[in-house]
Amino acid sequence: MSAYNKKPRMRRMGVAKTRLCLKCREPFKSEWSGERVCKHCKSLNSWREATTSTSEYEVSGRR
């Protein structure tokens, strides 16, 4: 495989650590610093369709 066809390497390697999911607040194993929502929450229809339930607005103080 030539260098032209290779996938570019990340400049910095991600640091895996346990973080709290921004949606459900449960701890999960994050593979890199930008991963802030757990796989379970990302699999929900509300996440994939980018909808927000009323209860989430009430928790954050918005209506």
PyMOL CGO cylinders between C-alpha atoms (Angstrom):
from pymol import cmd
from pymol.cgo import CYLINDER

trace = [
    CYLINDER, 0.00, 0.00, 0.00, 1.47, 3.37, -0.97, 0.3, 1, 1, 1, 1, 1, 1,
    CYLINDER, 1.47, 3.37, -0.97, 1.65, 6.37, 1.35, 0.3, 1, 1, 1, 1, 1, 1,
    CYLINDER, 1.65, 6.37, 1.35, -0.98, 8.06, -0.85, 0.3, 1, 1, 1, 1, 1, 1,
    CYLINDER, -0.98, 8.06, -0.85, -3.60, 5.44, 0.08, 0.3, 1, 1, 1, 1, 1, 1,
    CYLINDER, -3.60, 5.44, 0.08, -2.91, 5.29, 3.81, 0.3, 1, 1, 1, 1, 1, 1,
    CYLINDER, -2.91, 5.29, 3.81, -5.25, 6.78, 6.38, 0.3, 1, 1, 1, 1, 1, 1,
    CYLINDER, -5.25, 6.78, 6.38, -3.72, 9.88, 7.97, 0.3, 1, 1, 1, 1, 1, 1,
    CYLINDER, -3.72, 9.88, 7.97, -2.52, 9.43, 11.53, 0.3, 1, 1, 1, 1, 1, 1,
    CYLINDER, -2.52, 9.43, 11.53, -3.91, 11.48, 14.36, 0.3, 1, 1, 1, 1, 1, 1,
    CYLINDER, -3.91, 11.48, 14.36, -1.55, 14.16, 15.58, 0.3, 1, 1, 1, 1, 1, 1,
    CYLINDER, -1.55, 14.16, 15.58, -2.32, 13.30, 19.19, 0.3, 1, 1, 1, 1, 1, 1,
    CYLINDER, -2.32, 13.30, 19.19, -3.39, 9.95, 20.48, 0.3, 1, 1, 1, 1, 1, 1,
    CYLINDER, -3.39, 9.95, 20.48, -6.58, 10.01, 22.49, 0.3, 1, 1, 1, 1, 1, 1,
    CYLINDER, -6.58, 10.01, 22.49, -6.48, 9.25, 26.18, 0.3, 1, 1, 1, 1, 1, 1,
    CYLINDER, -6.48, 9.25, 26.18, -9.08, 6.71, 27.22, 0.3, 1, 1, 1, 1, 1, 1,
    CYLINDER, -9.08, 6.71, 27.22, -10.67, 7.44, 30.57, 0.3, 1, 1, 1, 1, 1, 1,
    CYLINDER, -10.67, 7.44, 30.57, -13.94, 7.20, 32.42, 0.3, 1, 1, 1, 1, 1, 1,
    CYLINDER, -13.94, 7.20, 32.42, -16.24, 10.19, 31.86, 0.3, 1, 1, 1, 1, 1, 1,
    CYLINDER, -16.24, 10.19, 31.86, -19.83, 11.06, 32.70, 0.3, 1, 1, 1, 1, 1, 1,
    CYLINDER, -19.83, 11.06, 32.70, -22.21, 10.97, 29.74, 0.3, 1, 1, 1, 1, 1, 1,
    CYLINDER, -22.21, 10.97, 29.74, -23.62, 14.43, 29.03, 0.3, 1, 1, 1, 1, 1, 1,
    CYLINDER, -23.62, 14.43, 29.03, -27.05, 12.94, 28.32, 0.3, 1, 1, 1, 1, 1, 1,
    CYLINDER, -27.05, 12.94, 28.32, -27.67, 10.28, 31.01, 0.3, 1, 1, 1, 1, 1, 1,
    CYLINDER, -27.67, 10.28, 31.01, -24.89, 11.27, 33.47, 0.3, 1, 1, 1, 1, 1, 1,
    CYLINDER, -24.89, 11.27, 33.47, -23.76, 7.64, 33.80, 0.3, 1, 1, 1, 1, 1, 1,
    CYLINDER, -23.76, 7.64, 33.80, -20.01, 6.87, 33.79, 0.3, 1, 1, 1, 1, 1, 1,
    CYLINDER, -20.01, 6.87, 33.79, -18.68, 5.30, 30.57, 0.3, 1, 1, 1, 1, 1, 1,
    CYLINDER, -18.68, 5.30, 30.57, -15.31, 4.48, 29.02, 0.3, 1, 1, 1, 1, 1, 1,
    CYLINDER, -15.31, 4.48, 29.02, -14.44, 7.35, 26.68, 0.3, 1, 1, 1, 1, 1, 1,
    CYLINDER, -14.44, 7.35, 26.68, -11.85, 6.53, 24.01, 0.3, 1, 1, 1, 1, 1, 1,
    CYLINDER, -11.85, 6.53, 24.01, -10.82, 10.16, 23.39, 0.3, 1, 1, 1, 1, 1, 1,
    CYLINDER, -10.82, 10.16, 23.39, -11.40, 13.63, 24.88, 0.3, 1, 1, 1, 1, 1, 1,
    CYLINDER, -11.40, 13.63, 24.88, -14.18, 14.59, 22.43, 0.3, 1, 1, 1, 1, 1, 1,
    CYLINDER, -14.18, 14.59, 22.43, -16.31, 11.53, 23.21, 0.3, 1, 1, 1, 1, 1, 1,
    CYLINDER, -16.31, 11.53, 23.21, -18.77, 12.83, 25.81, 0.3, 1, 1, 1, 1, 1, 1,
    CYLINDER, -18.77, 12.83, 25.81, -21.96, 10.84, 25.09, 0.3, 1, 1, 1, 1, 1, 1,
    CYLINDER, -21.96, 10.84, 25.09, -22.08, 7.09, 25.82, 0.3, 1, 1, 1, 1, 1, 1,
    CYLINDER, -22.08, 7.09, 25.82, -22.82, 4.51, 23.14, 0.3, 1, 1, 1, 1, 1, 1,
    CYLINDER, -22.82, 4.51, 23.14, -26.16, 3.65, 24.72, 0.3, 1, 1, 1, 1, 1, 1,
    CYLINDER, -26.16, 3.65, 24.72, -27.41, 7.26, 24.46, 0.3, 1, 1, 1, 1, 1, 1,
    CYLINDER, -27.41, 7.26, 24.46, -26.07, 7.58, 20.92, 0.3, 1, 1, 1, 1, 1, 1,
    CYLINDER, -26.07, 7.58, 20.92, -28.09, 4.51, 19.94, 0.3, 1, 1, 1, 1, 1, 1,
    CYLINDER, -28.09, 4.51, 19.94, -31.38, 6.11, 21.02, 0.3, 1, 1, 1, 1, 1, 1,
    CYLINDER, -31.38, 6.11, 21.02, -33.73, 7.55, 18.39, 0.3, 1, 1, 1, 1, 1, 1,
    CYLINDER, -33.73, 7.55, 18.39, -33.79, 10.91, 20.19, 0.3, 1, 1, 1, 1, 1, 1,
    CYLINDER, -33.79, 10.91, 20.19, -30.02, 11.25, 19.70, 0.3, 1, 1, 1, 1, 1, 1,
    CYLINDER, -30.02, 11.25, 19.70, -30.00, 10.12, 16.06, 0.3, 1, 1, 1, 1, 1, 1,
    CYLINDER, -30.00, 10.12, 16.06, -32.95, 12.37, 15.19, 0.3, 1, 1, 1, 1, 1, 1,
    CYLINDER, -32.95, 12.37, 15.19, -31.50, 15.30, 17.20, 0.3, 1, 1, 1, 1, 1, 1,
    CYLINDER, -31.50, 15.30, 17.20, -34.64, 15.78, 19.27, 0.3, 1, 1, 1, 1, 1, 1,
    CYLINDER, -34.64, 15.78, 19.27, -34.83, 16.83, 22.89, 0.3, 1, 1, 1, 1, 1, 1,
    CYLINDER, -34.83, 16.83, 22.89, -37.49, 15.76, 25.32, 0.3, 1, 1, 1, 1, 1, 1,
    CYLINDER, -37.49, 15.76, 25.32, -39.33, 18.26, 27.53, 0.3, 1, 1, 1, 1, 1, 1,
    CYLINDER, -39.33, 18.26, 27.53, -37.79, 16.77, 30.67, 0.3, 1, 1, 1, 1, 1, 1,
    CYLINDER, -37.79, 16.77, 30.67, -34.27, 17.63, 29.47, 0.3, 1, 1, 1, 1, 1, 1,
    CYLINDER, -34.27, 17.63, 29.47, -35.27, 21.29, 29.07, 0.3, 1, 1, 1, 1, 1, 1,
    CYLINDER, -35.27, 21.29, 29.07, -36.80, 21.32, 32.53, 0.3, 1, 1, 1, 1, 1, 1,
    CYLINDER, -36.80, 21.32, 32.53, -33.61, 19.89, 34.05, 0.3, 1, 1, 1, 1, 1, 1,
    CYLINDER, -33.61, 19.89, 34.05, -31.48, 22.61, 32.44, 0.3, 1, 1, 1, 1, 1, 1,
    CYLINDER, -31.48, 22.61, 32.44, -33.90, 25.37, 33.46, 0.3, 1, 1, 1, 1, 1, 1,
    CYLINDER, -33.90, 25.37, 33.46, -35.15, 26.14, 29.92, 0.3, 1, 1, 1, 1, 1, 1,
    CYLINDER, -35.15, 26.14, 29.92, -38.74, 25.96, 28.77, 0.3, 1, 1, 1, 1, 1, 1,
]
cmd.load_cgo(trace, "trace")
